[in-house]
Amino acid sequence: MPLPRLPHPRAGARLVLAALAAAVGCAAPPPGGTPAPAVDSAVVRTPRDLVTRMRERWNARYFRTLTFRQKNTLYRQGGAEEPSEWLEYQAVPRRLRIEFLPADTRSGLLFRDNRSYSFQNGRMVGERPQIHPLLLLGSDVYALPVDTTMAELASLRFDTTLVRADTLDGRRAWVVGAAPGDTVASHFWVDADRLVLLRVVQRQPAGQGRTALSDTRFTEYQEVDGVLVPKVILFLRDGRANWREEYTEVRLNAPLDSALFDPARWSATTGAAAP
């Protein structure tokens, strides 16, 4: 699946997601503490090794629910910048609710069990199957069985036979899906020390039979209750900055009502659990 097209936040178009995760319903918080020591890089010889190491590092320690306010910037071609805000509720695995503000518009997006739903004025206007790569690599990878993650990565057309070492912005990284010098194949970057997502590159439809190269970069993480949570995510389209997200008012492991992730109850729950 290509990344969803970047929307105007009130247009009801598909979202490029920001980030990551937590558990359904009222799961108990995972143990706190500081991040574990870096895993020996010698054990990463295949993409499966990397996914296994990611899961082992964070499975019992990553957040299970996440709520936050997201500040967005849409970069127009003429140089104008358009701000917006969303409220988001996430549960690992495979749950993300996005409410466009102001909440009385009752518009937004819902990702649940590899399907996406879009809403305008409280009414569902779109539904389709979708494995979201940023949900999968940013959070679900820490909770799903390794076999499930590998199968979903393959379905997204990542080459799950290729892994190599590289550096990104001065950090050691593992790159899955692209050989050295290949900048257009679908591939993703993982911090070799912290084992968190750094970058995802994919081709996506751009209308009229064209495609665009989507390059999503997790440029900054923040530590909340001993857990690394994305803070700033930048989306580039054909090399040009297109969209920026910043997570604020972050809260981990608060109980979330399962109704928040029920598409049939979208209107009834909009604004009901605002942080």
N, C-alpha and C positions, 0 to 999 in steps of 0.2 A: 504494500500500500504506500503510495506517495504521501508525503505530509499534506495535511489539509491546507487549502489555500488561505492565505492571510486575509481576514475580513476587516471591513469597517465594523466596529463592535456593535453597532445598532442595526446592521444590515441583515442580521440573522444568517450570515454566510458561515462557512465552516471555519473552525478555529485552528490556529497553530498553537498548540498547547505549550504550556509552560510547566512543565515539570511534574509531578511525582506523587504522592502516594499515601496509603494508609489502610487500616483494616475496616471491614464492613461492620456496621452496628456499633456495639459498645465494647470493643476489645480493650483489654487491660494494657497499660503502657508497657513497652519493653524496658529492660534494664537500662539505666542511664550510664553516665561515665564518659570518659574521653575516648576518641577513636582508637581502635586496636593498632598494634604495631604493623608496619608494612609487611605484606606477604612476600616471601622469597620469589623473585622474578623468574628463577630457574624452573619453577613448576608450570609456567605458562608456555606451552609449546603449540597449543591449538586454541581456536576460539572457544571450544568447549571447556578447556582448562580455565580460561579467563572467566567465563560465566560461572563456573564452579567456585572459583576463588571469590568472585563478587558476592555470591550467595553465602558462602561460608563466613565472609567478613561481617556482613551486615544483617543476616537473616534474623537473629534474635535481638538486634539492637536498633534497627532502623525504625522510623516512626510507623505507626499503624493507622493513625488518622492525622490529617493535616488540614487546617483552615487558615486562610490568609486573604488579605486584600492585595490585589494586583494592580499596579500602576502601569499603564501602557502608553507607548508612543508609536504612532503610525507615521512613517516618513514618506511624504508625498514626493512625486518625481520632480516637482518644481522647487523642492527645498523646504516646503512648509511641514510643520510638525503638528500632529493632531493627538491630543491627550485623551485618555479615557480611563475608567476604572472598572474592575470586576471584583466580585466576591467568589471565592472558590472553596469547595469542600472536596476532599479526596479521601479515598479509602483503598487500601491495598488488599488484594489486587483488583484491577480492572474497574475502578469506580472513580469518576471525576464529574463534579457538577460545577458549572460556571454560570453565574448570574451577572448579566450586564447591568451596570448602574446607570441611571437610578432604577431601583428595584421595581418601581411601579409600572415599568414597561413590561415586566414579566417575560423578558426575552433572555435567551442564553443557549447553552449547549450542555449536553449530557453524554458522557461516555460510560457504557456499562456492558460488561461481558462481550467485548469486541464488537460492539455496535455503537453507532453515534446517532444522536437525536438533536435536532435544532428546533428552537421555539421562537415565535414572535407573538407578542401581545397575548401570552398565555396559551397559544395554540401551537401544536406540533406541525411544523412545515417541512420536515425532512427526516428520513431515517434510512440508514444503510449499514451494511456490515463494514467493520473497520478495526484492524489491529493498529493501534496508535504507537508508532515507534518510540516516542518520547515517554509515554507511560510505561511501555515495556522495558526500556533501558534505563529509565530514571527511577523506577520504583518497583515494578512488578518482578524484575529480575531477582530481587532480594527475597521474594516470597514464593514464586512459582517453582515447581520442580525443574531441574536443569533440562530435562528432555523437552518439556513444554516450551521453555524459552528458546531452545535451539530450533525447534520446529517452527515457531512463529518468526524467528529471525530469517529462516530460509524462505518462508512464505512472503516475506517483505523484500526478497531478492538480495539479501546480503549474502556474499560468498562466505559460507561458514567453514571453508577449508583454509582461508588465508588469515594469518595474524602476523604482525611484525612490531618491532619496537621503534619508537620515534620520540620526538619531543614537540610540545606545543606550548608556546609562550613560556618557555623555560622549564616546563614540567615534563618529567618522564611520562610517556604514554604508550599504551597498546592500541594498535590500529587493526580493526577487523574488516575485511572485505575488499581491500585495495592494495595492490602492489606498490612499491616505492615509485613515485612520480605520477601515479594515477590519481587525478583529482576529480574525476567525474563518475567513477563507479560508486554505487551505494556503499558507504562505509561509515564506521563510527569509531570514536576515540574514547578511551577510558584512562583516567589518571592511574598510573602504575603503582603509586604509593597509597592513595586514598581509596582507590577502586570505586570512583564515582564517575558519572558520565561527563565528558567534556565537549563532545561535538558529534553531530549527525549530518551526513551529506547524502542527499537523495535527489533524483530527478522527479519532477512532479508536473502534472498537466498545467498548461498556461493558457488554454483556450485555442480554438481554431486549429487544432491538431498540433500545436506547439508544446514544447516542454521548457521548464526553467530549472536551473540548478538551485536547490534549496540547501542552505548551509546554516545550521542551528548551532550556536555556541553558548555553552554554560560558562560565562565569563567570570562569575563570582559566586562563591558559596558563603553561607553564614552558619555558624555553629549555634544551635538551639538545643538546650538540655543535653549537650554532649553528642548531638547528631548533626551531620552536615546536611544543610538544606539549601537548595539553589536560592540565590539572591537576585542575580541579574542574568537574563537570557537574551541574546541578540540573534535575530533572524535576518539572514542575508538572502537575497534573491538575485541570481546571476552576478554575484559579487558586490551588490549594492545593499546597504542597510535598509531594511524594509519595515521592521517591527522590533520593539524592545519591551521587555517585561521586567518589572521589579517587584519582588515579594516583600510586603510589609505586614505588620501586625500578625506575625506568624505564631500559630499555636499548635502544639503537638499533642496527639493522643487524647483529645477531648471526645467524649461519647458523641456519635452521630447517629441520628435516627435513620434507619434503612429507607424510610419513605423519601428521603432526599434524593435517592438514586432510582426512584420508581418513575418512569416517564409518564405513567397515567396520573401521577399526583403532582406534576410539575407546578401547576398554578396554585395548588393548595399549600405547597411548601415554600414557594418563593418568598424570600425575606424572613422566613420563620426562624432561621438559626444564624442570623448575622452575628459575626464576632463583635 
